[in-house]
Amino acid sequence: MSETATGNYQVLARKYRPASFDDLIGQEPMVRTLRNAFSAQRIAHAWMLTGVRGVGKTTTARILARGLNFQAEDGAGGPTVDLAAEGVHCRAIMEGRHPDVIEMDAASHTGIDDIRDIIDSSRYSPVSARYKVYIVDEVHMLSKAAFNGLLKTLEEPPAHVKFVFATTEIRRVPVTVLSRCQRFDLRRIEAAVLIEHLRRIAAMERIEADDEALRLVARAAEGSVRDALSILDQAIAHGAGRVDAETVRAMLGLADRTRTIDLFEHVMRGDTPAALAELEAQHAVGADPLVVLADLAEFTHYVTRLKLAGEAAAHAAVSESERVRGAAFAQTLSIRQLSRAWQMLLKGIQEVGQAPRPMAAADMVLVRICHAADLPTPDEALRLLRGDAPPAAEARAAASSAPPVSQPAPPPTSIQQAPVRTAGLPATQAARAPVLQAVSNPDPEPVLSSPEPATPPSGPTLERFEDIVALAHAERDRLFVFALERQVRPVKMEPGRIEIALTPDAEPDLPQRLTNRLREWTGTRWVVVVGQEDGADTIHEIRERRKATALEEVQNEPLVQAVLARFPGAEIVAVRDRPVAPDLAPPDERSDPDED
C-alpha cells in the first residue's frame, strides 16, 4: 500500500499491511485451507478468526472479502484467492470504504439493536459486489442477547451474505456461534520469519538496521507483526534514521543481553555483591528493573530448554552469545537449581510490579536467589543430616549429568532402638539429648518403618510375603503396594504358590493382578489361592501396632516425660526407626539394639 494522496506519513503497520493471501506471513495452514476451499467451490458462509493481537485477523477478513468479491476490469472472474492483479472492488475493500463490505466494531456496538440492523440489512442484495460481507471485530464483546439474535441468520443466511468474525478471546464466544462458523486460529509469527520481514521492510525504507536490533524488536513484539512494525517505526525515529541495538535497548528500557547473562551468572554463583552492582549499573543506563528480571527469567527458561532439549531449543531471536554461554550453563546447572530460580523470579516479578520502589524490590529478589544458590537441595540436606553428604561440587555434577530423582532418606535413629544413656549427666545436658522428635508443629507424614528396598536382581527369590511387597516397591507400583499392604492377609507361601485371605474392602481382581505381576516380575508362573482361613495381620496393621507400641514406650521414658513437662504444649510426633531391612516381626521379638 502506498502513502496517502495528501502526502501525509503512514505508519509502517498500515503502509505494509498485506493486501493478498500471498502477503500474509506465518499463516500458511489457513491460506492452504482457503485456497483448496475456493478451488473446490466449497466456500463457507461464516468464518471465525482468532489469535493474539497483531497477527492479521482484521487484515485477513478484508482479504477474504476481496477474494469473495474479486472481479476483473472486464467483468470476468469469480471468488478466488489469487489476488495478484487488482480488481474492481479491491482498493475500496482494503481501504474499508466499500458499501457492500460492512465492518462493525463489536466493542462499541454490543447490543441487540446493532445486531437487528445487520439482520434487517442482510435481506437486501449487495449494491455492486457479488457478496455482502459483514466483518465483526472483537465479536466476543457482544451481549448474550446479541449473540442469540444472530444465531438464526448466521445458520441460514441469504445466499448473497457472508460473515467474518474476529476475536482475541475465543473462549468468550458461545459454542452455538462457533458451531456455525469455520474457525481459523492465527498463529504467532515465528521469530525467524518476523526478523526476515523486518529486514525486508527496512531495506524498502532504505533504513540501516543491524541484526541484533531486529532480534530485539522481534523478541519485544512476541509474535505480533503490528507490534514489531510499531516498535521498528519508533526505533527509526529514535535513532534518526538508523536502527542499532543500543537504540532499541535505550528506547525499550532493555538491558544488554550480555549483561543479563552476566547477572544470571552472578546470581547462580551466589555472588550477592556482584549481582547487586550489576543491577545498579543496568538501572543507571536506563534499564527498567522489572524488564531486567523478566529478561533474567527468560534466559533461565532458555537455559532449562537447552539442558533438556539441546540445540533444538535454540531459535532465531537468540544471539550467539546467549547460545554459547547458555549451553555452558546448561552443562553445569541442575534442573532443581534452574527450577528454583525460575519460581523465585516469577514471584519476584509480581512483587516488583506492585512495589512502590521497584528497584529496592528487585534488589531483594536478587538477594533471595543468591542466598538460595548456596542452600543444599532437599536430598543434599537429608544427606547432611545423616552425616554422609557428598561434596557440593560432586552433587552438582551428578545432578547435571542426569535428571535428579528425589528419594526419601532413612530417618534418624529412634529412642526405642538406640536409647541414650543420661545417668550422671547434668539436667541441662540430659534435656538436650537427641532421644526424640518433640515439636509443636508435627511433620507432614511420619516415616514408615519399612523403607523402600533396593531393586532386586533379575529372577528374585521370594520366600516371604514381605519379599513380594519389597519387589512391588522396587518396581514402583505404588497402587499395588497399597493394596498388598492393606488388603492382603498372608496364609501360606511356598515356591510358585501363595495362599492369601482378603480383607472385606479388597478389590475382587486383586488375586488375578497378583498372579500377573508375579509372572511379569519373576519370569515364572505363580498360583495365587484365596483360602478360607483368616490369615495373618496385614502389613499395615502390623506397622500401625509397632508405631503405637513404640510411641507408648517413648512416652513412658522418664527423660521424655521431663522434656514434655519442660516444654508445655509439645507433643511426640513420630518415633523413627533406623534404616534397616524390613522386619515386620512384633517389637518384642526384635533383637536388642545395643547388641548391634
Residue, then its C-alpha position, 0 to 999 in steps of 0.5 A: m500500500s502506498e502513502t496517502a494522496t495528501g502526502n501525509y506519513q503512514v505508519l509502517a503497520r498500515k503502509y505494509r499491511p498485506a493486501s493478498f493471501d500471498d502477503l500474509i506471513g506465518q499463516e500458511p495452514m489457513v491460506r492452504t485451507l482457503r485456497n483448496a476451499f475456493s478451488a473446490q467451490r466449497i466456500a463457507h458462509a461464516w468464518m471465525l478468526t482468532g489469535v493474539r493481537g497483531v497477527g492479521k485477523t482484521t487484515t485477513a477478513r478484508i482479504l477474504a472479502r476481496g477474494l469473495n468479491f474479486q472481479a476483473e476490469d472486464g467483468a470476468g472472474g469469480p471468488t478466488v484467492d489469487l489476488a495478484a492483479e487488482g480488481v474492481h472492488c479491491r482498493a475500496i475493500m482494503e481501504g474499508r470504504h466499500p458499501d457492500v463490505i460492512e465492518m462493525d466494531a463489536a466493542s462499541h456496538t454490543g447490543i441487540d439493536d446493532i445486531r437487528d440492523i445487520i439482520d434487517s440489512s442482510r435481506y437486501s442484495p449487495v449494491s455492486a459486489r457479488y457478496k455482502v460481507y459483514i466483518v465483526d471485530e472483537v465479536h466476543m464483546l457482544s451481549k448474550a442477547a446479541f449473540n442469540g439474535l444472530l444465531k438464526t441468520l448466521e445458520e441460514p443466511p441469504a445466499h448473497v451474505k457472508f460473515v467474518f468474525a474476529t476475536t482475541e478471546i475465543r473462549r468468550v464466544p458461545v459454542t452455538v456461534l462457533s458451531r456455525c462458523q469455520r474457525f481459523d486460529l492465527r498463529r504467532i509469527e515465528a521469530a525467524v520469519l518476523i526478523e526476515h520481514l523486518r529486514r525486508i521492510a527496512a531495506m524498502e525504507r532504505i533504513e540501516a538496521d543491524d541484526e541484533a536490533l531486529r532480534l530485539v524488536a522481534r523478541a519485544a513484539e512476541g509474535s505480533v507483526r503490528d507490534a514489531l512494525s510499531i516498535l521498528d517505526q519508533a526505533i527509526a525515529h529514535g535513532a534518526g534514521r538508523v536502527d542499532a541495538e543500543t537504540v532499541r535497548a535505550m528506547l525499550g528500557l532493555a538491558d544488554r543481553t550480555r549483561t543479563i547473562d552476566l547477572f544470571e551468572h552472578v546470581m547462580r554463583g551466589d555472588t550477592p555483591a556482584a549481582l547487586a552492582e550489576l543491577e545498579a549499573q543496568h538501572a543507571v543506563g536506563a534499564d527498567p528493573l522489572v524488564v531486567l528480571a523478566d529478561l533474567a527469567e527468560f534466559t533461565h527458561y532458555v537455559t532449562r530448554l537447552k539442558l533438556a532439549g539441546e540445540a533444538a531449543a535454540h531459535a532465531a531471536v537468540s544471539e550467539s552469545e546467549r547460545v554459547r554461554g547458555a549451553a555452558f550453563a546448561q552443562t553445569l546447572s541442575i534442573r532443581q537449581l534452574s527450577r528454583a530460580w525460575q519460581m523465585l523470579l516469577k514471584g519476584i516479578q509480581e512483587v516488583g510490579q506492585a512495589p512502590r520502589p521497584m528497584a529496592a524490590a528487585d534488589m531483594v529478589l536478587v538477594r533471595i536467589c543468591h542466598a538460595a544458590d548456596l542452600p543444599t537441595p532437599d536430598e543434599a540436606l537429608r544427606l547432611l543430616r545423616g552425616d554422609a553428604p557428598p561434596a557440593a561440587e560432586a552433587r552438582a555434577a551428578a545432578s547435571s549429568a542426569p535428571p535428579v530423582s528425589q528419594p526419601a532418606p532413612p530417618p534418624t535413629s529412634i529412642q526405642q532402638a538406640p536409647v541414650r544413656t543420661a545417668g550422671l549427666p547434668a539436667t541441662q545436658a540430659a534435656r538436650a539429648p537427641v532421644l526424640q522428635a518433640v515439636s509443636n508443629p508435627d511433620p507432614e507424614p511420619v516415616l514408615s518403618s519399612p523403607e523402600p528396598a533396593t531393586p532386586p536382581s533379575g529372577p528374585t527369590l521370594e520366600r516371604f510375603e514381605d519379599i513380594v511387597a519389597l519387589a512391588h516397591a522396587e518396581r514402583d507400583r505404588l497402587f499395588v503396594f497399597a493394596l498388598e499392604r492393606q488388603v492382603r492377609p498372608v496364609k501360606m507361601e511356598p515356591g510358585r504358590i501363595e495362599i492369601a485371605l482378603t480383607p472385606d474392602a479388597e478389590p475382587d481382581l486383586p488375586q488375578r493382578l497378583t498372579n500377573r505381576l508375579r509372572e511379569w516380575t519373576g519370569t515364572r508362573w505363580v498360583v495365587v489361592v484365596g483360602q478360607e482361613d483368616g490369615a495373618d495381620t496385614i502389613h499395615e496393621i502390623r506397622e500401625r501396632r509397632k508405631a503405637t507400641a513404640l510411641e507408648e514406650v517413648q512416652n513412658e521414658p522418664l527423660v521424655q516425660a521431663v522434656l514434655a513437662r519442660f516444654p508445655g504444649a509439645e507433643i511426640v510426633a513420630v518415633r523413627d526407626r533406623p534404616v534397616a531391612p524390613d522386619l515386620a516381626p512384633p517389637d518384642e521379638r526384635s533383637d536388642p539394639d545395643e547388641d548391634 
